[in-house]
Amino acid sequence: TVAARLVLLAECAPSSLDLAVSEDLGFNSTWRVQSALAGGRGLEEWATTETHLVTSAQTRRHDLVVPSGALVSGATYTFVLEAALEEGSSRGSASITVVVARPPSAGIVNSEPQAGFALETRFQFSTSYWVAEDLPLSYEFLSLQSNGQSSTLRGPTRQTSLAGVVLPAGTPNISIVVVAHDTIGGEGKAARSVRVSPTNLVGEALFNSTATLLVEAQALESNEGVCQTAVAASQASANDTTLITTLVSAVSTVVANQDSDPNLVGQTASALLSTTAGGSVEKDAAAVALDATTSMATTSAAIGIKDNTASSLVGTLSSLLTTDLFSSVANGTSTSHNARINETAANILGTAVDNIALSLVSDRIPNEAASQVSSENIKLSSQRLSTNATTAGNSRSIGLPGGAVSTVELPDSVAGTEGDAIDITFAEAKINPYDSVQGGDAVSSGVFRFELASTAEATGSRRLDDALIKTADVDLILENGPQPDDSGPPITVVLNCTCGFDGNVSYECPGGSMISKQCDGLPGSYQVTCPRPDTDCVVWDDSTSSWNDDYCEALRASDGLTTTCKCKMPMNSASSIGTSNTVAAAASAYASAVSSVDPSRALYMIIALASLLALTFALIVAGRYLDDRDARRLAARSDATTDEAMSQVL
């Protein structure tokens, strides 16, 4: 179908007769298609795997993936894989023909009423007149706001109507979208615009109405009713923390009790995103939402995930990073209890990111293009690769979405068992989740999440055998990390204090660090040296709850915008990585030391020294006086003795 992702699995051998062929020969294989794809674009533009490979002459895979949207409804395509040895005389090919079924079409959506108020009006929607080849159909109801945010009103069922729906306010309209699914994966869409004005309810009336709707939905065991209410009420009063806490709790209860179904997870994920997106989530509610998000991410890793579900989960994590749960100001780094809370939250967030990444590649084949999700504060890429590069000696890299320059570069070969694949997770959190842990704020970049996991390709399951745990040498090129600069002599300056000046004199060193001296009213000149800039690549160590610089080496980047971390990373174990700016730390410590001088204590010291000097002078004067007196007495006794001797002689 047009909506399907087409996967063609193929194996190429240099000899169909199993004859010996020198591996020194080049071995080429190329995929071609004999009809134009959607938009008139070629196969090379649409395919998410390489269409042309050049390797040594040995048996290997050359799979092809054509993403959804590339095929034209009703068209017939013949895909051909051609292979040839370098010497040109040995060629072969294989082909497969694909007929693209027509998706459901011609459906309409009805609404009763066609206008109403958010959270107050109960809407009823129905759909009909669908034409399809592969019956029966199932129908999914969605609401789509003008900002692009989508919420699932109900997942796919055979029912053609949906009653008792409450909606959020539109601007001024909301689109109600029905997606009709056929039995082979085809999808058709129909939509109707509905005018939804803001609710007249405020304050206590809004809270009571929301509580009534939640109780009613819970009594009917209607998870969709809880999710609809959460979306509508959270947008009606995004700044009411008490109401938001109630909604987060209600949606989290749905998460705890729902079945493991991708459609149900998607519906609940979009509702939880709506409750957290307004930024009025208190710390305890944020912890509940984080646990619910992690639970859905874990479920998705086992059953697969839809693209919109991944966006909702990452969007929720992005919103939670701005709450007091990750705030050093709110938590207070002086208490070990709050630090433990924050570290636990940071580790849970990391687990959620890891599982979202795993779910994105759960149905991928090796060397298919990376799956990416982007939000305001979190960017995520995930990719499944073969253990060896297609062409020996070639490095492989994975980047982040949204124009980010941060990338991970892998060697051409990564340790693994024959037939294994390697799953790569690379993510960035712009806000440091470890910020309020003691010492956790040492990183000066965003915090990056990275994992290399060995996967049994046949089953897609992770290998957890300790005997298979190895390390890999990777280069992480991290955006906006401060650069080490040890060139040139140290910068030494003189800070001058003038007579009568009581205050700080400062000098700004290259890189922005400040050196200060506290003047106490006395004149003087003081020679100081700027600390050298230094950047470390650090990995969060759970055993010590601190950043560890033993795993990576920081190298100066040529563009001045990035820091390259050359790391030896353990496989099958996710790591949080950042860059630590020791310039700021050294300058801060120096400034603290020199600016903490108490002028009154300095005055006391001067008085004490002056008193000691006066006492010393007095003792010297007294000593000299005593010496003179003793000398006079000695001279007098000497004269008396001489006179007595003369008298005896006479």
C-alpha positions as CSV (number, residue, x, y, z in Angstrom):
1,T,0.0,0.0,0.0
2,V,1.0,3.7,-0.3
3,A,1.2,3.9,3.5
4,A,3.4,0.8,3.8
5,R,7.1,0.7,4.2
6,L,8.4,-1.7,1.5
7,V,11.3,-3.9,2.6
8,L,13.1,-6.2,0.0
9,L,15.6,-8.6,1.5
10,A,18.3,-9.9,-0.8
11,E,21.6,-11.8,-0.7
12,C,24.4,-11.4,-3.3
13,A,27.0,-14.0,-4.0
14,P,30.0,-13.6,-6.4
15,S,29.3,-17.1,-7.8
16,S,25.9,-18.8,-8.1
17,L,27.7,-22.1,-8.4
18,D,29.7,-21.7,-5.2
19,L,32.9,-21.5,-7.1
20,A,36.0,-20.0,-5.5
21,V,36.3,-16.3,-6.4
22,S,39.3,-14.1,-5.4
23,E,38.3,-11.6,-2.8
24,D,40.7,-9.1,-4.4
25,L,38.1,-8.5,-7.1
26,G,35.5,-5.8,-6.7
27,F,31.9,-6.9,-6.3
28,N,29.2,-4.4,-7.3
29,S,25.4,-4.6,-6.7
30,T,22.7,-2.1,-7.7
31,W,19.0,-1.8,-7.1
32,R,16.8,-0.3,-9.9
33,V,13.1,0.2,-10.4
34,Q,11.4,0.2,-13.8
35,S,8.7,2.8,-13.1
36,A,8.7,6.3,-11.7
37,L,8.1,6.7,-7.9
38,A,5.9,9.3,-6.3
39,G,6.7,12.9,-7.4
40,G,8.7,11.6,-10.3
41,R,11.7,11.1,-8.0
42,G,14.2,8.3,-8.5
43,L,14.9,5.3,-6.3
44,E,18.1,6.9,-5.0
45,E,16.1,9.8,-3.7
46,W,13.4,7.8,-2.0
47,A,15.4,4.7,-0.6
48,T,16.5,4.8,3.0
49,T,19.2,2.2,2.3
50,E,22.1,2.3,-0.2
51,T,21.0,1.4,-3.7
52,H,24.6,0.8,-4.9
53,L,27.3,-1.1,-3.0
54,V,31.0,-1.9,-3.9
55,T,32.8,-4.4,-1.8
56,S,35.2,-7.3,-2.1
57,A,34.0,-10.5,-3.7
58,Q,32.2,-12.3,-0.9
59,T,28.7,-13.3,-0.2
60,R,26.8,-10.4,1.5
61,R,23.4,-8.8,2.0
62,H,22.0,-5.9,-0.1
63,D,18.6,-5.1,1.3
64,L,16.4,-2.3,0.0
65,V,13.9,-0.2,2.0
66,V,11.4,2.1,0.3
67,P,9.6,4.4,2.8
68,S,5.9,5.0,3.0
69,G,4.7,7.6,0.5
70,A,7.1,6.6,-2.2
71,L,4.7,4.3,-4.1
72,V,1.8,5.5,-6.2
73,S,-1.6,4.0,-5.6
74,G,-2.6,1.4,-8.2
75,A,0.8,1.3,-9.8
76,T,2.9,-1.8,-10.5
77,Y,6.7,-1.7,-9.8
78,T,9.4,-4.2,-10.8
79,F,12.5,-3.9,-8.6
80,V,15.7,-5.4,-10.1
81,L,18.9,-6.2,-8.2
82,E,21.9,-6.4,-10.5
83,A,25.4,-7.7,-9.4
84,A,28.7,-7.9,-11.3
85,L,32.3,-8.7,-10.6
86,E,34.9,-6.1,-11.2
87,E,36.4,-7.9,-14.3
88,G,33.0,-7.4,-16.0
89,S,32.3,-10.8,-17.5
90,S,30.3,-12.2,-14.6
91,R,26.9,-10.6,-14.1
92,G,23.6,-11.6,-12.6
93,S,20.3,-10.2,-11.6
94,A,17.1,-10.9,-9.7
95,S,13.7,-9.1,-9.7
96,I,10.5,-8.9,-7.9
97,T,7.2,-7.2,-8.9
98,V,5.0,-5.3,-6.5
99,V,1.4,-4.2,-7.1
100,V,0.4,-1.2,-4.9
101,A,-3.2,-1.6,-3.6
102,R,-5.6,1.3,-3.6
103,P,-6.2,2.7,-0.1
104,P,-9.6,3.4,1.3
105,S,-11.0,6.6,-0.2
106,A,-14.1,8.9,-0.6
107,G,-15.0,8.9,3.1
108,I,-16.7,11.8,4.8
109,V,-16.9,12.9,8.5
110,N,-20.1,14.3,10.1
111,S,-20.3,16.3,13.3
112,E,-23.2,17.0,15.6
113,P,-23.2,19.8,16.6
114,Q,-20.8,21.7,14.3
115,A,-19.8,24.3,16.9
116,G,-19.6,24.3,20.7
117,F,-17.5,25.1,23.7
118,A,-14.3,23.5,25.0
119,L,-14.9,20.9,27.8
120,E,-18.6,21.8,27.9
121,T,-20.1,20.6,24.6
122,R,-20.5,16.9,24.0
123,F,-19.8,16.3,20.3
124,Q,-20.7,13.2,18.3
125,F,-18.8,12.2,15.1
126,S,-19.5,9.7,12.5
127,T,-17.9,8.6,9.2
128,S,-19.4,6.9,6.1
129,Y,-19.2,6.4,2.3
130,W,-15.8,4.8,2.3
131,V,-14.7,2.9,-0.8
132,A,-12.0,0.1,-0.3
133,E,-10.7,-3.1,-1.9
134,D,-9.5,-4.9,1.2
135,L,-12.3,-5.0,3.7
136,P,-13.3,-4.8,6.5
137,L,-12.2,-1.3,7.5
138,S,-11.4,0.0,11.0
139,Y,-11.7,3.7,11.9
140,E,-9.4,5.9,14.0
141,F,-10.7,9.3,15.2
142,L,-8.2,12.2,15.8
143,S,-8.3,15.9,16.6
144,L,-5.8,18.2,14.9
145,Q,-5.1,21.7,16.2
146,S,-3.8,24.6,14.1
147,N,-0.3,24.3,15.8
148,G,0.0,20.8,14.4
149,Q,-0.6,19.0,17.8
150,S,-2.6,15.8,17.3
151,S,-4.6,13.9,19.9
152,T,-6.1,10.5,19.5
153,L,-9.9,10.5,20.4
154,R,-10.1,6.8,19.8
155,G,-7.9,4.2,18.3
156,P,-8.9,2.0,15.3
157,T,-12.2,0.0,15.8
158,R,-14.9,-1.2,13.5
159,Q,-17.3,1.4,14.9
160,T,-18.1,4.2,12.5
161,S,-19.3,6.7,15.2
162,L,-17.9,8.3,18.4
163,A,-20.2,10.0,20.9
164,G,-19.7,12.1,24.0
165,V,-16.5,13.7,22.9
166,V,-15.1,16.8,24.7
167,L,-12.6,18.9,22.8
168,P,-10.0,21.6,23.6
169,A,-10.5,25.2,22.3
170,G,-9.7,25.8,18.6
171,T,-8.2,28.9,16.9
172,P,-11.1,29.1,16.3
173,N,-11.5,25.6,14.6
174,I,-10.3,22.1,15.2
175,S,-10.0,19.5,12.5
176,I,-11.6,16.1,13.2
177,V,-9.7,13.5,11.2
178,V,-10.9,9.9,10.5
179,V,-8.2,7.5,9.4
180,A,-9.7,4.4,7.7
181,H,-7.4,1.3,7.8
182,D,-7.9,-1.7,5.5
183,T,-6.7,-5.3,6.2
184,I,-3.3,-5.0,4.4
185,G,-2.2,-1.7,6.0
186,G,-3.7,0.8,3.6
187,E,-4.9,4.1,5.0
188,G,-7.3,6.8,3.8
189,K,-8.2,10.0,5.5
190,A,-11.2,12.3,5.8
191,A,-11.6,15.5,7.8
192,R,-14.1,18.0,9.0
193,S,-13.5,21.4,10.7
194,V,-15.4,22.1,13.9
195,R,-15.6,25.4,15.6
196,V,-14.7,25.1,19.3
197,S,-14.8,28.3,21.4
198,P,-13.0,28.6,24.8
199,T,-14.9,27.4,27.8
200,N,-16.8,29.8,30.1
201,L,-15.7,27.8,33.1
202,V,-13.0,29.2,35.3
203,G,-11.5,28.4,38.7
204,E,-13.5,26.1,41.0
205,A,-16.2,25.6,38.4
206,L,-13.6,24.4,35.8
207,F,-12.0,22.1,38.4
208,N,-15.4,20.6,39.4
209,S,-16.5,20.1,35.8
210,T,-13.2,18.4,35.0
211,A,-13.4,16.1,38.1
212,T,-17.0,15.1,37.1
213,L,-15.9,14.2,33.6
214,L,-13.0,12.1,34.9
215,V,-15.1,10.3,37.4
216,E,-17.7,9.5,34.7
217,A,-15.0,8.2,32.3
218,Q,-13.4,6.1,35.0
219,A,-16.7,4.6,36.0
220,L,-17.4,3.6,32.4
221,E,-13.8,2.3,32.1
222,S,-13.4,4.7,29.2
223,N,-9.7,5.3,28.8
224,E,-10.4,7.5,25.8
225,G,-12.8,9.6,27.9
226,V,-10.0,10.2,30.4
227,C,-7.6,11.2,27.7
228,Q,-10.1,13.5,25.9
229,T,-10.8,15.3,29.2
230,A,-7.1,15.6,30.0
231,V,-6.4,17.3,26.6
232,A,-9.3,19.7,26.8
233,A,-8.9,20.7,30.5
234,S,-5.2,21.1,30.4
235,Q,-5.5,23.6,27.6
236,A,-8.4,25.4,29.3
237,S,-6.3,26.2,32.4
238,A,-2.6,25.5,31.7
239,N,-1.5,27.6,34.8
240,D,-3.7,25.8,37.4
241,T,-1.2,23.5,39.0
242,T,-3.8,21.7,41.1
243,L,-5.9,20.9,38.0
244,I,-2.8,19.8,36.1
245,T,-1.7,17.5,39.0
246,T,-5.2,15.9,38.9
247,L,-5.0,15.3,35.1
248,V,-1.5,13.9,35.3
249,S,-2.6,11.4,38.0
250,A,-5.7,10.4,35.9
251,V,-3.7,9.8,32.7
252,S,-1.0,7.9,34.7
253,T,-3.7,5.6,36.0
254,V,-4.7,4.8,32.5
255,V,-1.1,4.0,31.6
256,A,-0.8,1.6,34.5
257,N,-4.0,-0.3,33.5
258,Q,-4.0,-0.2,29.7
259,D,-3.2,-3.1,27.4
260,S,0.0,-3.4,25.4
261,D,-1.3,-2.0,22.2
262,P,0.6,0.6,20.0
263,N,-2.7,2.5,19.4
264,L,-3.6,2.7,23.0
265,V,-0.1,3.8,24.0
266,G,-0.2,6.5,21.3
267,Q,-3.6,7.8,22.6
268,T,-2.3,8.0,26.2
269,A,1.1,9.5,25.2
270,S,-0.6,12.4,23.3
271,A,-2.8,13.1,26.4
272,L,0.1,13.1,28.8
273,L,2.0,15.5,26.5
274,S,-1.0,17.9,26.6
275,T,-1.0,17.9,30.4
276,T,2.7,18.6,30.7
277,A,3.3,21.0,27.8
278,G,2.0,24.1,29.6
279,G,4.9,24.2,32.1
280,S,2.8,24.3,35.3
281,V,3.6,20.8,36.5
282,E,4.7,20.6,40.1
283,K,7.6,18.5,41.2
284,D,5.5,15.5,42.5
285,A,3.3,15.5,39.5
286,A,6.4,15.7,37.3
287,A,7.7,12.6,38.9
288,V,4.4,10.7,38.3
289,A,4.5,11.9,34.6
290,L,8.1,10.8,34.3
291,D,7.3,7.3,35.6
292,A,4.3,7.0,33.2
293,T,6.4,8.1,30.2
294,T,9.1,5.6,31.0
295,S,6.4,2.9,31.4
296,M,5.1,3.7,27.9
297,A,8.6,3.8,26.5
298,T,9.3,0.4,27.9
299,T,6.1,-1.1,26.5
300,S,6.9,0.4,23.1
301,A,10.3,-1.2,23.1
302,A,8.6,-4.5,23.3
303,I,5.7,-4.0,20.9
304,G,6.9,-1.3,18.5
305,I,6.0,2.4,18.3
306,K,4.2,4.8,15.9
307,D,6.0,8.0,14.8
308,N,3.5,10.3,16.5
309,T,3.8,8.3,19.8
310,A,7.6,8.7,19.8
311,S,7.1,12.5,19.3
312,S,4.6,12.6,22.2
313,L,6.9,10.7,24.5
314,V,10.0,12.8,23.7
315,G,7.9,16.0,23.9
316,T,6.8,15.0,27.4
317,L,10.3,14.4,28.5
318,S,11.3,17.7,27.1
319,S,8.6,19.5,29.1
320,L,9.5,17.7,32.3
321,L,13.2,18.9,32.0
322,T,11.9,22.4,32.7
323,T,10.1,21.4,36.0
324,D,11.3,21.6,39.5
325,L,12.1,17.9,39.4
326,F,15.3,18.8,37.6
327,S,15.9,22.2,39.1
328,S,18.9,22.9,41.3
329,V,17.2,26.0,42.7
330,A,14.0,24.1,43.7
331,N,15.7,21.0,45.0
332,G,18.6,22.6,46.9
333,T,21.9,20.9,46.2
334,S,22.8,21.2,49.9
335,T,20.6,18.3,50.9
336,S,21.6,14.8,50.0
337,H,17.9,13.7,49.9
338,N,17.1,16.2,47.1
339,A,20.2,15.3,45.3
340,R,19.2,11.6,45.3
341,I,15.8,12.5,44.1
342,N,17.3,14.4,41.1
343,E,19.8,11.7,40.3
344,T,17.0,9.1,40.3
345,A,14.9,11.2,38.0
346,A,17.9,11.8,35.7
347,N,18.5,8.0,35.5
348,I,14.8,7.3,34.9
349,L,14.8,9.9,32.1
350,G,17.8,8.2,30.6
351,T,16.0,4.9,30.7
352,A,13.0,6.4,28.9
353,V,15.2,7.8,26.1
354,D,17.0,4.4,25.7
355,N,13.7,2.6,25.3
356,I,12.2,5.1,22.9
357,A,15.4,4.7,20.8
358,L,15.1,0.9,20.9
359,S,11.4,1.0,19.9
360,L,12.3,3.2,16.9
361,V,14.6,0.5,15.5
362,S,12.7,-2.6,16.6
363,D,11.5,-3.3,13.0
364,R,14.4,-1.8,11.2
365,I,17.0,-3.6,9.1
366,P,20.8,-3.0,9.3
367,N,22.1,0.1,7.6
368,E,18.6,1.6,7.1
369,A,18.6,5.4,7.6
370,A,18.4,6.6,11.2
371,S,15.0,7.3,12.9
372,Q,14.9,10.7,14.5
373,V,12.7,12.7,16.9
374,S,13.2,16.3,17.8
375,S,11.7,18.5,20.6
376,E,12.6,21.8,22.2
377,N,15.0,20.3,24.8
378,I,15.7,16.7,23.6
379,K,16.9,15.5,20.2
380,L,17.1,11.8,19.5
381,S,18.5,9.5,16.7
382,S,18.5,5.8,16.6
383,Q,19.9,3.4,13.9
384,R,20.6,-0.2,13.3
385,L,23.9,-1.0,11.6
386,S,25.7,-4.1,10.6
387,T,28.8,-4.9,12.7
388,N,31.1,-4.2,9.7
389,A,30.9,-1.2,7.3
390,T,29.7,-2.0,3.8
391,T,33.1,-0.9,2.5
392,A,36.1,-1.8,4.6
393,G,38.0,1.2,6.0
394,N,34.9,3.5,5.9
395,S,33.9,5.2,9.2
396,R,30.2,5.5,9.9
397,S,28.4,8.3,11.7
398,I,25.0,9.2,13.2
399,G,23.8,12.8,13.8
400,L,21.0,14.6,15.5
401,P,17.9,16.1,13.9
402,G,17.1,19.8,13.6
403,G,20.4,20.9,12.0
404,A,22.5,20.0,15.1
405,V,26.2,19.5,14.4
406,S,26.8,16.9,17.1
407,T,27.6,13.5,15.6
408,V,29.0,10.1,16.6
409,E,31.6,8.5,14.4
410,L,32.1,4.7,14.6
411,P,35.0,2.6,13.4
412,D,34.4,0.5,10.3
413,S,34.1,-2.7,12.4
414,V,32.4,-3.2,15.8
415,A,32.8,-6.4,17.8
416,G,29.8,-8.7,17.5
417,T,28.7,-12.3,16.9
418,E,28.2,-13.5,13.3
419,G,24.8,-12.3,12.1
420,D,24.5,-9.6,14.8
421,A,23.5,-6.0,14.2
422,I,24.5,-3.0,16.2
423,D,21.8,-0.6,17.6
424,I,23.0,3.0,18.1
425,T,21.3,5.5,20.4
426,F,22.5,9.1,20.3
427,A,20.5,11.8,22.1
428,E,21.0,15.3,23.5
429,A,19.3,17.0,26.5
430,K,19.8,20.7,26.3
431,I,19.0,21.0,30.0
432,N,21.4,19.0,32.3
433,P,19.2,16.5,34.2
434,Y,22.0,16.0,36.8
435,D,22.2,19.8,37.5
436,S,21.0,19.6,41.1
437,V,23.1,16.5,42.1
438,Q,26.2,17.5,44.1
439,G,28.9,18.1,41.4
440,G,26.4,17.2,38.6
441,D,26.5,20.8,37.3
442,A,30.1,20.5,36.3
443,V,29.3,19.9,32.6
444,S,29.3,23.0,30.4
445,S,27.6,21.4,27.4
446,G,24.3,19.7,27.0
447,V,24.1,16.1,28.3
448,F,24.4,13.5,25.6
449,R,23.1,9.9,25.8
450,F,24.9,7.2,23.9
451,E,24.7,3.4,23.6
452,L,26.0,0.7,21.3
453,A,24.0,-2.5,21.8
454,S,24.6,-5.8,20.1
455,T,21.4,-7.2,18.7
456,A,20.6,-10.7,17.3
457,E,19.5,-9.7,13.8
458,A,17.2,-12.7,13.3
459,T,15.1,-11.9,16.4
460,G,15.8,-8.2,17.0
461,S,16.5,-9.0,20.7
462,R,19.4,-7.5,22.7
463,R,22.3,-9.7,23.7
464,L,22.8,-9.6,27.5
465,D,25.4,-12.4,27.9
466,D,28.3,-10.9,29.9
467,A,30.7,-12.9,27.8
468,L,29.7,-10.7,24.8
469,I,30.1,-7.4,26.5
470,K,33.0,-5.5,24.8
471,T,34.1,-2.0,24.2
472,A,34.2,0.2,21.1
473,D,36.3,3.2,20.2
474,V,34.0,6.0,19.2
475,D,34.4,9.7,18.5
476,L,31.7,12.0,19.9
477,I,31.7,15.4,18.3
478,L,29.7,17.5,20.8
479,E,28.2,20.8,19.9
480,N,29.2,24.0,21.8
481,G,31.7,22.4,24.1
482,P,34.5,24.8,25.3
483,Q,37.8,24.2,23.6
484,P,41.1,23.4,25.3
485,D,43.7,26.1,24.5
486,D,47.2,25.5,25.8
487,S,49.1,27.5,23.2
488,G,51.2,30.5,24.1
489,P,52.6,31.7,27.4
490,P,50.5,32.2,30.5
491,I,48.7,35.5,30.7
492,T,50.0,37.5,33.7
493,V,48.5,40.9,34.7
494,V,48.9,43.4,37.5
495,L,45.9,44.5,39.6
496,N,46.4,47.9,41.3
497,C,44.7,49.0,44.5
498,T,44.8,52.8,45.0
499,C,45.0,54.5,48.4
500,G,41.6,54.8,50.0
501,F,39.8,52.4,47.6
502,D,37.8,49.7,49.3
503,G,36.3,47.2,46.7
504,N,37.2,44.8,43.9
505,V,39.5,45.3,41.0
506,S,39.1,42.7,38.2
507,Y,40.5,41.4,35.0
508,E,38.6,39.4,32.4
509,C,40.8,36.6,31.0
510,P,40.4,35.1,27.5
511,G,37.4,32.8,27.5
512,G,35.4,35.0,29.9
513,S,36.8,33.9,33.3
514,M,37.3,36.8,35.8
515,I,40.1,37.3,38.3
516,S,39.4,39.7,41.1
517,K,41.3,41.3,44.0
518,Q,39.7,42.8,47.1
519,C,41.3,46.2,47.9
520,D,41.2,47.3,51.6
521,G,42.0,51.0,51.2
522,L,45.8,50.6,51.2
523,P,47.8,51.1,48.0
524,G,49.4,48.1,46.4
525,S,50.0,46.1,43.1
526,Y,49.3,42.4,42.8
527,Q,50.5,40.1,40.1
528,V,48.0,37.4,39.0
529,T,47.9,34.8,36.3
530,C,44.9,33.7,34.2
531,P,44.1,30.0,34.6
532,R,44.6,28.0,31.4
533,P,41.4,26.8,29.6
534,D,40.9,23.1,29.8
535,T,38.1,20.8,28.6
536,D,37.4,17.3,29.8
537,C,35.0,14.8,28.3
538,V,33.2,13.2,31.2
539,V,30.9,10.3,31.6
540,W,28.3,10.0,34.5
541,D,29.4,7.3,36.9
542,D,26.4,5.8,38.8
543,S,28.6,4.1,41.3
544,T,30.1,7.4,42.6
545,S,27.3,9.8,41.5
546,S,29.8,12.0,39.8
547,W,31.3,12.8,36.4
548,N,34.3,10.7,35.5
549,D,36.9,11.7,32.9
550,D,38.6,8.3,32.7
551,Y,36.8,7.0,29.6
552,C,37.4,9.8,27.1
553,E,40.0,12.2,25.8
554,A,39.1,15.7,24.8
555,L,40.6,17.0,21.6
556,R,40.7,20.6,20.2
557,A,38.1,21.1,17.4
558,S,39.2,22.8,14.3
559,D,36.0,24.8,13.9
560,G,35.9,26.2,17.4
561,L,32.3,25.2,17.9
562,T,32.6,21.6,19.0
563,T,34.6,19.4,21.3
564,T,35.7,15.9,20.0
565,C,35.6,13.2,22.7
566,K,37.5,10.1,21.8
567,C,36.0,7.5,24.1
568,K,36.3,3.8,24.8
569,M,32.7,2.9,25.5
570,P,31.2,-0.3,26.9
571,M,28.7,-2.0,24.6
572,N,25.2,-2.9,25.8
573,S,25.4,-0.2,28.4
574,A,24.0,3.4,27.9
575,S,26.1,6.3,29.1
576,S,25.5,10.0,29.8
577,I,28.3,12.2,28.4
578,G,29.2,15.9,28.5
579,T,32.1,18.3,28.4
580,S,33.4,19.9,31.6
581,N,34.9,23.4,31.5
582,T,37.6,23.5,34.1
583,V,38.4,27.1,33.2
584,A,35.2,28.3,34.8
585,A,35.8,26.1,37.9
586,A,39.4,27.3,38.3
587,A,38.5,30.9,37.8
588,S,35.5,30.6,40.2
589,A,37.7,29.1,42.9
590,Y,40.4,31.7,42.4
591,A,37.8,34.5,42.5
592,S,36.3,33.1,45.6
593,A,39.7,32.9,47.3
594,V,40.9,36.4,46.5
595,S,37.6,38.2,46.9
596,S,36.7,36.7,50.3
597,V,39.1,38.9,52.1
598,D,37.5,40.7,55.1
599,P,38.7,44.3,55.3
600,S,38.2,44.5,59.0
601,R,40.4,41.4,59.5
602,A,43.0,43.0,57.3
603,L,43.0,46.1,59.5
604,Y,43.4,44.0,62.6
605,M,46.4,42.4,61.1
606,I,48.0,45.7,60.2
607,I,47.4,47.0,63.7
608,A,48.9,43.8,65.2
609,L,51.9,44.0,62.9
610,A,52.4,47.7,63.8
611,S,52.1,46.9,67.5
612,L,54.7,44.2,67.2
613,L,57.0,46.5,65.3
614,A,56.6,49.2,68.0
615,L,57.2,46.6,70.7
616,T,60.3,45.4,68.9
617,F,61.6,49.0,68.6
618,A,60.9,49.7,72.3
619,L,62.8,46.5,73.2
620,I,65.7,47.6,71.0
621,V,65.8,51.1,72.6
622,A,65.5,49.6,76.1
623,G,68.2,47.1,75.3
624,R,70.6,49.8,74.1
625,Y,69.9,51.9,77.2
626,L,70.7,48.9,79.4
627,D,73.8,48.1,77.4
628,D,75.0,51.8,77.9
629,R,74.3,51.7,81.6
630,D,76.2,48.5,82.1
631,A,79.1,49.9,80.1
632,R,79.2,53.0,82.4
633,R,79.1,50.9,85.5
634,L,81.8,48.6,84.3
635,A,84.0,51.7,83.4
636,A,83.4,53.1,86.9
637,R,84.4,49.9,88.6
638,S,87.5,49.7,86.5
639,D,88.6,53.3,87.5
640,A,88.0,52.5,91.2
641,T,90.2,49.4,91.0
642,T,93.0,51.4,89.3
643,D,93.0,54.1,92.0
644,E,93.1,51.5,94.8
645,A,96.1,49.8,93.1
646,M,98.0,53.1,92.8
647,S,97.4,53.9,96.5
648,Q,98.9,50.6,97.6
649,V,102.0,51.3,95.5
650,L,102.5,54.7,97.0
